[in-house]
């Protein structure tokens, strides 16, 4: 396989010219490990490698990524430009050659390289000219500001007079109140057109840095770090985000799902005025092509785009500027991409090929940096694993049938043909799940008990009789026509309250049409009253058809190494169909192939072999192209006390495996261990449990035997809620309790306890630094349920395609890795900076096994203590905290 990095270096060889600097630009004197990190990163980028970088939280990972990458980026561009200029000037006209044919061939090849070099230099100059033009335009706009202010009053006066004329004429009533729900004429030729936003630039194959992280808050923090870095004035950066984050249209961003917001935005962008109107000077206005969104204005978006190019703005900055100028920050940021050197975006956007293409991201010759990449494999699989429920299918079929029956006389034949095809697919899926198309999903199916079946995609297509349907063509029609959104708007408009027509199914076609007829025959006053009530009670949601379209798209474009999991139940509402991507490397292959270099980074990237084998090598990379860098923590080793406790005060083994964890003996011993630990650990303690169910069981048992009351005498107790809604509130209350006890204003209590769950919100992205996390306790080992069909199939796939790893089957290794990655993320919540200190307690005898300890981060595993009995534990903890706070 030829990688983009090799293609990029063929024209001019500058590997010797780009030399690793002895000193890196940094906001302050860097730690040794930060210098080592930047050096390793510089060399990896220079060689076009695939790097796995591991740097614990608190070691300045983000700043090291910024300074290391931008140092290389600037030096590389400088040396490449010099080499290209030298190549263009070198015509080699005086070189002697005995063989005239060979000389002519060499001359032709050399001139072709010169032509390519000239093209690249011209492209660089063209982009610079555009930026200069933007700067000149901005100066001109500033000079015109005063004149604009002077003209505003006259303009406003004209607008008032114009509005008066419109109101005097009155609004026309042509009976087309349902016009917004009708589908536009659809030509099959239009399926080859990309109707989404698209810049008319040439292919963007220039060198650029694409930085990704998991959340928008992490991206915002990264952009602020770039601003503060020595390169804040040397790089152009744009932040990209989804519509639900950047949309400023209140009628759109109030919708309660990402899909609904996308649908509405695209719908508004495709609306065209049906009639010619008069402007404020009574002159005819051409038919609008800008769409129905008042914020999607070309001039306003262009100004906001220029702001994004000329200065470094995070997502919040762009949204605030968009609100102020009443211009769409979503499309402004997309327009800035071709002229920016650094693109910052969530990694879900990068990892999904269709989304990446729609947003205009070209990976050719790019440096891709993925931060917080510890769960990258699971994230890729999750993004491409889509499910649809029986309720979704029933609702989509019902809406589509009702829509067709009401508007069939007003729809073109092409639209009716596609609607029938979609109906056929929906009906086929419903029948396969044992339901009846057009019936209420709560009614019984043909299955008396739950059945689960795993099958190949081809088998599923044959069994459902949709194998001969062109799904790609069907998905294209749905996206182009925006039929899912039109269906949702149509359904919401004619929806009656649930108390009406109780004898008819809520999703039944006949009942729905009767309700429409009833609404149409009601007098105007009643209609207005009903509409007001509906508007007050209606909650905007996503079209059920949109979920089906997403499933069909995944089905049509992902066949390799994937499965279909079908769950059939006694009612259609409980059934579902799920597409499972088993090989995440198949979706990462394009990134590895096209990018100049790919860097995945995180606080802990263990196990490293999983990234090498299942991500890079499986995506087609040679092992020689992969490199790994890991650095120690900045905190001294004596600031950390990792303890493995295998038995409690009464010598009962702490075995939290599924077989023993619910026994009264183990639960009682856990209570005694916690009582002893709480008595010697100051400030805040975070206890992680394998699941919400087990946390609830332990809490109930401790309450029953009276241990909970004793713990509360020492520290306030808080519990992580199952829903994310109250998490911030609980965290704030926990923080307050810890700080109050530190100030001595909370009676005899000396801190607080937070009972959290591995995989919950508290286990990732939350910093329990200083007093908030003087101790992290891990209860048991959070192994996932091996009996789930998804995990079974994944393990089977790895056993077949990867085989043995270090004497174990690859599926078993994957199963163990899932557990230890979750453990590493949880225990990493403590010790967040150089001066921090904490104890980490592993409550389970299995943590003493060498193969388990080897999967802990190196900065933890090398300091682990395994006391033979519980007695010395308390002495070690007392000594540790006394040394830190004498």
C-alpha positions in Angstrom: 0.0 0.0 0.0 1.2 3.5 -0.9 0.6 6.0 1.8 -0.1 9.7 1.2 3.0 10.6 3.2 5.1 8.7 0.6 3.3 10.5 -2.3 3.8 13.9 -0.7 7.6 13.4 -0.3 8.2 12.1 -3.9 8.3 15.6 -5.5 11.0 17.0 -3.2 12.9 15.2 -0.5 13.2 17.5 2.6 13.7 14.8 5.2 17.2 15.9 5.9 16.3 19.6 5.8 13.6 19.3 8.5 15.7 18.7 11.6 14.5 18.1 15.1 15.0 21.2 17.2 17.0 21.1 20.4 14.6 23.6 22.0 10.8 23.9 21.4 8.8 27.0 21.7 6.7 26.6 24.9 4.8 29.0 27.2 7.2 28.1 30.1 10.3 25.9 30.6 8.9 22.4 29.8 9.4 19.4 32.0 11.8 16.8 30.6 8.9 14.4 29.8 7.2 17.3 27.8 10.4 17.8 25.8 10.7 14.1 25.2 7.0 14.0 24.1 7.5 16.9 21.6 10.7 15.4 20.2 9.0 12.0 19.6 6.0 13.7 18.0 8.2 15.9 15.8 10.1 12.8 14.5 6.9 10.8 14.0 5.3 13.6 11.9 8.5 14.1 9.9 8.6 10.4 9.0 4.8 10.2 8.3 4.3 7.6 11.0 1.3 6.3 12.9 2.0 7.2 16.5 0.5 5.9 19.8 1.2 8.5 22.5 0.6 7.9 26.1 0.9 10.8 28.6 -0.9 10.8 32.0 -3.3 13.7 32.8 -1.5 16.5 34.4 1.6 16.2 32.2 0.6 18.9 29.8 -0.4 16.6 27.0 -2.5 19.1 25.0 0.2 21.8 25.1 2.8 19.3 24.1 0.7 18.1 21.2 0.2 21.8 20.1 3.8 22.9 20.4 5.3 19.7 19.0 3.0 19.5 16.0 3.0 23.2 15.1 6.8 23.4 15.4 7.1 20.6 12.8 4.3 22.1 10.7 5.9 25.5 10.3 9.4 24.2 9.7 8.1 21.6 7.2 6.2 24.2 5.2 9.2 26.5 5.2 11.7 23.9 4.0 9.2 22.5 1.5 8.6 25.9 -0.1 12.3 26.5 -0.4 12.8 23.1 -2.0 9.9 23.7 -4.4 11.3 27.1 -5.4 14.7 25.6 -6.0 13.2 22.8 -8.2 11.2 25.3 -10.3 14.4 27.3 -11.0 16.5 24.2 -11.9 16.0 23.6 -15.6 19.1 21.2 -16.0 19.7 22.4 -19.5 23.5 22.1 -19.4 23.9 18.6 -18.0 25.7 16.3 -20.5 24.3 12.9 -21.3 25.7 10.4 -23.8 22.4 8.7 -24.5 20.1 11.4 -26.0 17.0 9.2 -25.6 17.7 8.7 -21.9 18.5 12.4 -21.6 15.2 13.4 -23.2 13.3 11.0 -20.9 15.0 12.5 -17.8 14.4 16.0 -19.1 10.7 15.3 -19.5 10.4 13.7 -16.1 12.2 16.6 -14.5 10.1 19.2 -16.3 6.9 17.4 -15.1 8.2 17.7 -11.5 8.9 21.4 -12.1 5.4 21.8 -13.3 4.0 20.0 -10.3 6.1 22.2 -8.0 4.9 25.3 -9.8 1.3 24.2 -9.3 1.8 23.7 -5.6 3.5 27.0 -5.2 0.7 28.7 -7.1 -1.9 27.0 -4.9 -0.1 28.3 -1.8 0.1 31.8 -3.3 -3.6 31.6 -4.3 -4.6 30.9 -0.7 -2.4 33.7 0.6 -4.0 36.1 -1.9 -7.4 35.1 -0.7 -6.4 35.8 2.9 -4.9 39.1 1.9 -8.2 39.9 0.1 -10.1 39.1 3.2 -7.8 41.5 5.2 -8.4 44.3 2.7 -12.1 43.7 2.7 -12.2 43.9 6.5 -10.3 47.2 6.4 -12.8 48.5 3.8 -15.7 47.4 5.9 -14.4 49.2 8.9 -14.0 52.4 6.9 -17.6 52.0 5.6 -19.0 51.5 9.1 -19.9 55.1 9.7 -21.6 55.5 6.3 -23.6 52.4 7.1 -24.8 53.8 10.4 -25.8 57.0 8.7 -27.9 55.1 6.1 -29.6 52.8 8.7 -32.4 55.3 9.6 -33.3 55.9 5.9 -33.3 52.1 5.3 -35.5 51.5 8.4 -38.0 54.2 7.2 -38.3 52.4 3.8 -38.8 49.1 5.5 -41.7 50.5 7.6 -43.4 51.9 4.6 -42.9 48.7 2.7 -44.4 46.6 5.5 -47.4 48.9 5.6 -48.0 48.3 1.9 -47.9 44.6 2.4 -50.3 44.7 5.4 -52.7 46.9 3.5 -52.8 44.4 0.6 -53.5 41.6 3.0 -52.3 38.0 2.9 -53.4 35.8 0.0 -55.3 32.6 0.9 -55.0 30.1 -1.9 -55.7 26.9 0.1 -52.1 25.9 0.1 -51.6 25.7 3.8 -50.0 22.2 3.4 -47.5 23.4 0.8 -44.6 22.9 3.2 -45.3 19.2 3.5 -45.4 18.5 -0.3 -42.4 16.9 -2.0 -40.6 18.8 -4.7 -40.4 17.3 -8.2 -37.8 14.6 -8.1 -35.6 13.6 -11.1 -33.4 10.6 -10.8 -30.6 12.5 -12.5 -30.4 14.7 -9.4 -29.3 11.7 -7.4 -25.7 12.2 -8.6 -25.7 15.8 -7.3 -24.4 16.7 -3.8 -27.2 18.9 -2.5 -25.5 19.6 0.8 -23.2 22.6 1.3 -20.2 22.4 -0.9 -17.3 24.8 -1.5 -16.4 25.2 -5.1 -12.6 25.0 -4.4 -10.3 22.5 -5.9 -9.4 19.3 -4.0 -7.9 20.4 -0.7 -4.8 18.3 -0.7 -2.6 20.7 1.2 -0.8 19.9 4.4 -3.0 20.7 7.4 -3.5 19.6 11.0 -6.9 18.0 11.9 -7.3 17.8 15.7 -10.1 15.7 17.2 -11.3 15.0 20.7 -14.3 13.4 22.4 -16.4 16.4 23.6 -17.0 20.0 22.7 -15.7 21.1 26.1 -12.4 19.3 25.4 -12.1 21.0 22.0 -12.8 24.4 23.6 -10.1 23.9 26.1 -7.7 22.8 23.3 -8.4 26.0 21.3 -7.8 28.1 24.3 -4.4 26.3 24.8 -3.5 27.2 21.1 -4.4 30.8 21.8 -2.1 30.9 24.8 0.7 29.0 23.1 3.6 30.8 21.3 1.9 29.9 18.0 -1.3 31.8 18.7 -0.5 34.4 16.0 1.1 32.1 13.5 -1.7 29.6 12.7 -5.2 29.9 11.3 -7.6 27.7 13.1 -11.3 26.9 12.7 -13.6 25.0 15.1 -16.2 22.7 13.6 -19.2 21.3 15.5 -22.6 19.8 14.8 -25.7 21.8 14.0 -27.2 21.2 17.4 -24.2 23.0 19.0 -23.8 25.8 16.5 -27.3 26.5 15.3 -28.7 29.9 16.4 -32.1 29.7 14.8 -34.5 29.3 17.8 -37.1 27.5 15.7 -34.5 24.9 14.8 -32.2 24.4 17.9 -35.3 23.9 20.1 -35.8 20.5 18.5 -34.9 17.7 20.8 -32.6 15.5 18.7 -29.6 15.9 16.4 -31.5 14.2 13.5 -34.4 16.6 13.8 -32.2 19.7 13.8 -30.3 18.4 10.8 -33.5 17.7 8.9 -35.0 21.1 9.7 -31.8 23.0 8.7 -31.5 21.2 5.4 -35.2 21.7 4.7 -34.9 25.4 5.3 -31.8 25.5 3.1 -33.7 24.0 0.2 -36.8 26.1 0.4 -37.3 28.4 -2.6 -39.9 31.2 -2.8 -42.8 30.2 -5.0 -43.8 33.8 -6.0 -42.0 36.9 -7.1 -42.2 39.6 -4.4 -41.5 43.3 -4.4 -38.6 44.8 -2.4 -38.8 48.0 -0.3 -38.3 50.1 -3.4 -41.2 48.3 -5.2 -38.8 46.5 -7.5 -39.2 42.8 -8.4 -37.0 40.5 -6.4 -35.5 37.4 -8.0 -36.6 34.0 -6.6 -34.6 33.4 -3.5 -32.1 30.6 -3.4 -30.7 31.3 0.1 -33.3 29.2 1.8 -35.9 29.8 4.5 -33.5 30.4 7.4 -33.1 34.1 8.2 -29.6 33.4 9.5 -28.4 31.6 6.3 -27.4 34.9 4.5 -24.5 34.8 2.1 -23.0 38.2 3.2 -23.4 37.6 6.9 -21.9 34.1 6.7 -19.0 35.4 4.6 -18.2 38.1 7.2 -18.4 35.5 10.0 -16.2 33.1 8.0 -13.6 35.9 7.6 -13.6 36.4 11.3 -13.0 32.7 11.8 -10.1 32.7 9.4 -8.4 35.9 10.7 -8.5 35.0 14.4 -8.6 31.9 16.6 -12.1 31.3 17.9 -13.5 28.4 19.9 -17.1 27.1 19.3 -18.6 29.4 22.0 -16.9 32.4 20.4 -18.3 31.6 16.9 -21.8 31.0 18.3 -21.7 34.3 20.2 -20.4 36.2 17.1 -23.1 34.5 15.0 -25.9 35.6 17.4 -24.5 39.1 17.4 -24.4 39.4 13.6 -27.4 37.1 13.0 -25.4 34.9 10.7 -25.1 31.1 10.8 -21.9 30.0 12.6 -22.3 26.4 11.3 -22.0 27.3 7.6 -19.4 30.1 8.3 -17.1 27.6 10.0 -17.4 25.2 7.2 -16.6 27.9 4.7 -13.4 28.7 6.6 -12.0 25.1 6.3 -10.2 25.6 2.9 -8.2 28.5 4.2 -7.3 27.3 7.7 -4.2 25.4 8.7 -5.7 23.7 11.7 -9.2 22.2 11.9 -10.6 21.3 15.3 -13.6 19.0 15.4 -15.3 16.2 17.5 -13.8 12.8 16.5 -17.3 11.3 15.7 -17.3 13.8 12.8 -13.9 12.6 11.5 -14.5 8.9 12.0 -17.8 8.7 10.0 -16.9 8.9 6.3 -20.2 10.3 5.1 -20.2 13.1 7.7 -16.5 13.8 7.0 -17.3 14.2 3.3 -20.4 16.3 3.9 -18.5 18.7 6.0 -15.7 19.1 3.4 -12.8 17.4 5.2 -10.2 16.0 2.9 -7.6 13.8 4.6 -5.0 13.9 1.8 -1.6 14.9 3.2 -3.3 15.8 6.5 -1.8 15.3 10.0 -4.6 13.7 12.0 -4.3 14.0 15.8 -7.0 12.1 17.9 -6.8 13.0 21.6 -8.6 11.0 24.3 -8.3 8.0 22.0 -8.3 5.3 24.7 -11.8 4.0 23.5 -11.2 4.7 19.8 -12.0 1.1 18.7 -15.2 1.0 20.6 -16.2 4.5 19.4 -15.7 3.6 15.7 -17.8 0.4 16.2 -20.5 2.4 18.0 -20.7 5.1 15.4 -21.3 2.6 12.7 -23.6 0.2 14.7 -27.2 1.4 14.1 -30.4 -0.1 15.4 -34.1 0.4 14.6 -37.0 -0.6 16.9 -40.3 -2.1 15.9 -42.0 1.1 17.2 -39.9 3.2 14.8 -40.9 0.9 11.8 -44.6 1.0 12.7 -44.6 4.8 13.1 -42.7 5.4 9.9 -45.0 3.0 8.0 -48.1 4.6 9.4 -46.9 8.2 8.7 -45.9 7.3 5.2 -49.2 5.6 4.4 -51.3 8.4 5.8 -49.1 11.0 3.9 -49.5 9.1 0.6 -53.3 8.8 0.9 -53.8 12.4 1.7 -51.5 13.9 -1.0 -51.4 11.2 -3.7 -53.4 13.4 -6.1 -50.8 16.2 -5.7 -47.6 14.2 -5.9 -45.6 13.4 -9.0 -45.3 9.8 -10.2 -41.5 9.7 -9.3 -42.3 10.6 -5.7 -45.1 8.1 -5.5 -42.8 5.4 -6.9 -40.2 6.0 -4.2 -42.8 6.2 -1.5 -44.1 2.8 -2.5 -40.5 1.4 -2.4 -40.0 2.7 1.1 -43.3 1.3 2.2 -42.3 -2.1 0.8 -39.0 -2.1 2.8 -40.8 -1.0 6.0 -43.5 -3.6 5.6 -40.9 -6.3 4.9 -39.0 -5.5 8.1 -42.3 -5.3 10.2 -43.4 -8.7 8.8 -40.0 -10.2 9.5 -40.4 -9.1 13.2 -43.8 -10.9 13.3 -45.9 -7.7 13.1 -48.6 -6.5 10.8 -48.0 -3.3 8.7 -50.4 -0.5 9.7 -51.3 -2.0 13.1 -50.5 -0.6 16.6 -47.0 -1.8 17.6 -48.3 -2.8 21.0 -50.5 -5.6 19.5 -49.2 -9.2 19.7 -46.9 -10.5 17.0 -46.6 -14.1 15.7 -43.9 -14.8 18.3 -45.0 -16.0 21.7 -41.6 -15.7 23.3 -38.5 -13.6 22.7 -36.0 -14.8 20.1 -32.6 -13.4 19.2 -30.8 -14.3 16.0 -27.4 -13.2 14.6 -27.0 -13.3 10.8 -24.9 -12.0 7.9 -26.1 -8.9 6.1 -26.8 -10.8 2.9 -28.9 -13.4 4.7 -30.9 -10.7 6.4 -31.6 -9.0 3.0 -32.7 -12.3 1.5 -34.9 -13.2 4.5 -36.7 -9.8 4.5 -37.1 -9.9 0.7 -35.4 -6.5 0.1 -32.3 -8.0 -1.6 -33.4 -6.6 -5.0 -34.0 -3.1 -3.7 -31.4 -0.4 -4.6 -30.9 0.8 -1.0 -28.3 3.4 -1.9 -30.7 5.0 -4.4 -33.5 4.9 -1.9 -31.3 6.6 0.8 -30.3 9.2 -1.6 -33.9 10.0 -2.4 -34.8 10.3 1.3 -31.9 12.7 1.9 -32.5 14.8 -1.2 -36.3 15.0 -0.9 -36.2 15.5 2.9 -39.2 13.2 3.2 -38.5 12.2 6.8 -38.8 15.8 8.0 -41.9 16.5 5.9 -43.5 13.4 7.3 -42.7 14.5 10.9 -44.2 18.0 10.3 -47.2 16.5 8.6 -47.8 14.0 11.5 -47.4 16.7 14.2 -49.9 19.0 12.5 -52.7 16.5 12.2 -52.0 14.6 15.5 -55.0 14.4 17.8 -54.8 14.0 21.6 -54.5 10.4 22.8 -58.0 10.4 24.4 -59.7 10.7 21.1 -60.9 7.6 19.1 -59.8 5.1 21.8 -61.3 2.3 19.8 -58.7 2.8 17.0 -55.0 2.2 17.2 -53.0 5.4 17.7 -50.9 4.6 14.7 -53.6 3.0 12.6 -54.1 4.5 9.1 -57.9 4.5 9.1 -58.1 6.3 12.5 -55.6 8.8 11.4 -57.5 9.7 8.2 -60.7 10.0 10.1 -59.1 12.5 12.4 -57.8 14.5 9.5 -61.3 14.6 8.0 -62.8 15.6 11.3 -60.2 18.4 11.6 -61.0 19.7 8.1 -64.7 19.7 8.8 -64.5 21.6 12.1 -65.3 25.3 12.1 -62.5 27.9 12.0 -62.8 29.0 15.6 -62.5 25.4 16.9 -59.6 24.8 14.6 -57.7 27.8 16.0 -58.5 26.6 19.6 -57.3 23.1 18.9 -54.2 24.3 17.1 -53.3 26.5 20.1 -53.7 23.5 22.5 -51.7 21.3 20.2 -48.9 23.8 19.9 -48.7 24.1 23.7 -48.6 20.4 24.3 -46.6 19.3 21.3 -42.9 18.4 21.8 -40.9 18.4 18.7 -39.0 15.2 18.0 -37.2 13.4 15.3 -38.8 11.6 12.4 -39.0 7.8 12.9 -38.2 7.4 9.2 -34.9 9.2 9.7 -33.7 6.4 12.0 -34.7 3.9 9.3 -32.9 5.8 6.6 -29.7 5.8 8.8 -30.1 2.1 9.2 -30.6 1.5 5.4 -27.5 3.7 4.7 -25.4 1.7 7.0 -26.8 -1.5 5.6 -26.0 -0.4 2.0 -22.5 0.8 2.6 -21.0 -1.6 5.2 -21.0 -5.2 4.3 -17.5 -6.4 5.3 -17.1 -7.9 8.7 -20.5 -6.9 10.0 -23.6 -8.7 11.3 -27.3 -8.2 11.8 -28.7 -8.9 15.3 -32.5 -9.4 15.2 -34.5 -9.5 18.4 -38.1 -10.7 18.0 -40.6 -10.3 20.9 -44.3 -11.0 21.5 -45.1 -7.4 20.7 -43.6 -5.3 17.8 -42.8 -2.4 20.1 -40.2 -4.6 22.0 -38.5 -5.9 18.9 -35.5 -4.4 17.1 -32.9 -4.9 14.4 -29.3 -3.9 15.0 -26.4 -3.6 12.5 -23.1 -4.5 14.2 -19.7 -3.4 12.9 -17.2 -6.0 14.0 -14.1 -4.6 12.4 -13.5 -0.9 13.2 -10.3 -1.0 11.1 -12.5 -1.2 8.0 -13.8 2.3 8.7 -10.3 3.6 9.8 -8.6 2.4 6.6 -9.2 5.5 4.6 -7.7 7.7 7.4 -4.5 5.5 7.6 -4.2 5.4 3.8 -4.7 9.1 3.0 -3.3 11.0 5.9 0.4 12.0 6.0 0.5 10.9 9.7 -2.0 9.7 12.3 -1.4 10.3 16.0 -3.6 8.8 18.7 -3.0 10.1 22.2 -4.5 9.6 25.6 -3.7 9.5 29.3 -3.5 5.8 29.2 -3.5 3.8 25.9 -3.0 0.4 27.4 -3.1 -2.2 25.9 -0.9 -0.8 23.2 -1.0 -4.1 21.1 -4.7 -3.6 20.6 -4.2 -0.3 18.8 -1.3 -1.8 16.7 -3.1 -5.0 15.7 -6.8 -4.1 15.5 -6.5 -0.5 14.4 -3.4 0.2 12.3 -2.2 -3.1 11.0 -5.8 -4.3 10.3 -6.3 -1.0 8.4 -3.4 -2.0 6.1 -0.4 -0.3 7.7 3.0 -1.8 7.9 4.3 -2.5 11.4 7.4 -0.4 10.6 5.3 2.7 10.2 3.9 2.4 13.8 5.6 3.9 16.7 4.8 4.1 20.4 5.8 6.8 23.0 4.9 6.6 26.7 6.1 8.9 29.4 5.9 8.8 33.2 3.7 11.0 35.3 5.1 14.4 36.4 4.2 13.6 40.0 7.0 11.9 42.1 6.5 8.2 42.9 6.1 9.0 46.6 2.9 11.0 45.8 1.1 7.8 44.9 0.1 4.8 47.0 -1.5 2.0 45.0 -2.6 -0.9 47.2 -4.1 -4.2 46.2 -6.3 -5.6 49.1 -7.2 -9.2 48.6 -8.7 -9.9 52.0 -10.5 -7.9 54.7 -10.0 -7.5 58.5 -11.5 -11.0 59.2 -9.4 -12.6 56.5 -12.4 -13.2 54.2 -11.2 -13.2 50.6 -12.4 -10.2 48.6 -13.7 -11.9 45.5 -16.1 -9.8 43.5 -16.5 -12.2 40.6 -20.0 -12.8 39.5 -20.2 -16.1 41.5 -19.3 -14.6 44.9 -19.9 -10.9 44.9 -23.5 -11.1 46.2 -22.8 -13.4 49.1 -23.4 -11.9 52.6 -19.8 -12.8 53.7 -18.2 -10.7 50.9 -20.7 -7.8 51.3 -20.1 -7.8 55.1 -16.3 -7.8 54.7 -16.6 -5.0 52.2 -18.5 -3.0 54.8 -15.7 -3.6 57.4 -13.0 -2.6 54.9 -14.7 0.7 54.0 -15.2 1.5 57.7 -11.5 1.1 58.4 -10.4 3.0 55.3 -12.7 5.9 56.0 -11.3 6.3 59.4 -7.7 7.0 58.1 -8.3 8.7 54.7 -8.8 12.5 54.8 -11.1 14.6 52.6 -12.8 13.1 49.6 -13.0 9.4 48.7 -14.4 8.2 45.3 -15.6 4.6 45.3 -16.2 3.0 41.9 -18.5 0.0 41.5 -18.8 -2.3 38.4 -22.5 -1.3 37.6 -25.4 0.7 38.9 -27.2 -2.4 40.0 -24.3 -3.6 42.1 -23.8 -0.1 43.6 -27.5 -0.2 44.6 -27.1 -3.7 46.1 -24.1 -2.7 48.1 -25.7 0.5 49.3 -28.8 -1.4 50.4 -26.8 -4.1 52.2 -24.6 -1.5 54.1 -27.7 0.3 55.1 -29.3 -2.9 56.4 -26.3 -3.9 58.6 -25.8 -0.4 59.9 -22.5 0.3 58.3 -23.8 3.1 56.2 -24.8 5.1 59.3 -21.3 4.7 60.8 -19.7 5.9 57.5 -22.0 8.9 57.5 -20.8 9.9 60.9 -17.3 10.3 59.4 -18.1 11.6 55.9 -21.2 12.7 53.9 -22.3 10.1 51.3 -23.3 11.0 47.8 -24.4 8.6 45.0 -24.0 9.0 41.2 -27.4 9.1 39.6 -28.3 6.8 36.7 -29.4 9.7 34.5 -26.9 12.4 33.5 -29.3 15.2 34.4 -28.5 15.4 38.1 -24.8 14.4 37.8 -23.6 18.0 37.9 -25.8 18.8 40.9 -24.4 15.8 42.9 -20.8 16.6 41.9 -21.3 20.2 43.2 -22.8 19.0 46.5 -19.9 16.5 46.9 -17.4 19.3 46.2 -19.1 21.6 48.7 -19.2 18.9 51.4 -15.4 18.1 51.0 -14.5 21.8 51.2 -16.7 22.6 54.2 -15.2 19.7 56.2 -11.7 20.9 55.2 -12.5 24.3 56.7 -13.7 22.6 60.0 -17.2 23.9 59.7 -18.9 20.5 59.3 -18.8 19.1 62.8 -17.0 15.8 63.2 -17.1 14.9 59.5 -13.7 14.9 57.7 -14.8 14.9 54.1 -17.2 13.1 51.8 -17.7 9.8 49.9 -18.9 9.7 46.3 -20.2 6.3 45.3 -19.7 6.2 41.5 -20.0 3.7 38.7 -17.4 2.5 36.1 -18.5 3.7 32.7 -20.7 6.5 34.2 -20.2 10.2 33.9 -18.0 10.4 37.0 -15.5 7.8 35.6 -14.4 9.8 32.6 -13.8 13.5 32.0 -14.2 14.5 35.7 -11.2 15.7 37.7 -11.1 14.7 41.3 -7.9 16.7 42.1 -6.5 17.6 45.5 -9.0 17.1 48.3 -11.8 15.9 46.0 -9.9 12.6 45.4 -7.4 11.8 48.1 -8.4 8.2 47.6 -10.0 6.2 44.7 -11.3 2.8 45.6 -12.1 0.3 42.9 -14.5 -2.4 44.1 -14.2 -5.6 41.9 -13.3 -5.8 38.2 -15.9 -4.4 35.8 -16.0 -7.2 33.2 -18.8 -6.8 30.7 -21.5 -9.4 30.3 -20.0 -12.1 28.2 -23.4 -13.6 27.3 -24.6 -10.6 25.2 -24.9 -11.5 21.5 -22.9 -8.5 20.5 -19.9 -9.3 22.7 -20.1 -13.0 21.8 -20.0 -12.2 18.0 -17.1 -9.7 18.5 -15.0 -12.3 20.4 -15.8 -15.0 17.8 -14.7 -12.6 15.0 -11.4 -11.8 16.8 -10.8 -15.5 17.4 -11.3 -16.2 13.7 -9.4 -13.3 12.2 -6.7 -12.5 14.7 -6.2 -15.9 16.4 -3.9 -16.2 19.4 -2.2 -13.3 21.3 0.4 -14.2 23.9 -1.0 -17.7 24.3 -4.6 -16.5 24.6 -7.4 -16.3 22.1 -7.8 -12.8 20.8 -11.5 -12.7 21.9 -10.5 -13.4 25.5 -7.8 -10.7 25.3 -10.4 -8.3 24.0 -12.7 -9.2 26.9 -10.0 -8.6 29.5 -9.0 -5.3 27.8 -12.5 -3.9 28.0 -12.4 -4.4 31.8 -8.9 -2.9 32.3 -9.4 0.1 30.1 -12.5 0.9 32.2 -10.4 0.5 35.4 -7.6 2.7 34.1 -10.0 5.5 33.2 -11.6 5.4 36.6 -8.5 5.4 38.7 -7.0 8.1 36.6 -9.6 10.6 38.0 -7.2 11.3 40.9 -3.7 12.9 40.8 -4.3 15.6 38.2 -1.2 17.8 38.6 2.4 17.8 39.8 1.7 18.7 43.4 -1.3 16.3 43.8 -1.2 13.1 45.8 -3.6 10.2 46.4 -4.0 6.6 47.4 -5.5 4.1 44.9 -7.1 1.0 46.5 -8.0 -2.1 44.4 -10.5 -4.2 46.4 -10.3 -7.7 44.7 -7.7 -10.4 45.1 -7.6 -10.7 41.2 -5.7 -7.4 41.0 -2.6 -9.2 42.5 -2.2 -11.3 39.3 0.8 -10.2 37.2 -1.2 -10.2 33.9 -3.7 -7.8 35.5 -1.0 -5.5 36.9 0.7 -5.4 33.5 -2.3 -3.7 32.0 -2.3 -0.9 34.6 -0.6 2.4 33.5 3.2 2.2 34.1 3.1 5.1 36.5 0.8 3.1 38.7 1.9 -0.5 38.3 5.6 0.1 39.2 4.5 1.4 42.7 1.8 -1.2 43.5 2.0 -2.7 47.0 0.2 -6.0 47.8 0.1 -6.5 51.6 -0.3 -10.1 52.7 -2.9 -9.2 55.3 -5.2 -6.3 56.0 -3.4 -5.2 59.1 -0.5 -3.4 57.5 -2.8 -1.5 55.1 -4.0 1.0 57.6 -0.4 1.7 58.8 0.7 2.3 55.2 -2.1 4.7 54.5 -1.6 6.6 57.8 2.1 6.9 57.1 1.4 8.1 53.5 -1.0 10.9 54.4 1.0 12.0 57.4 4.1 12.5 55.2 2.1 14.7 52.9 0.4 16.7 55.6 2.6 16.6 58.7 
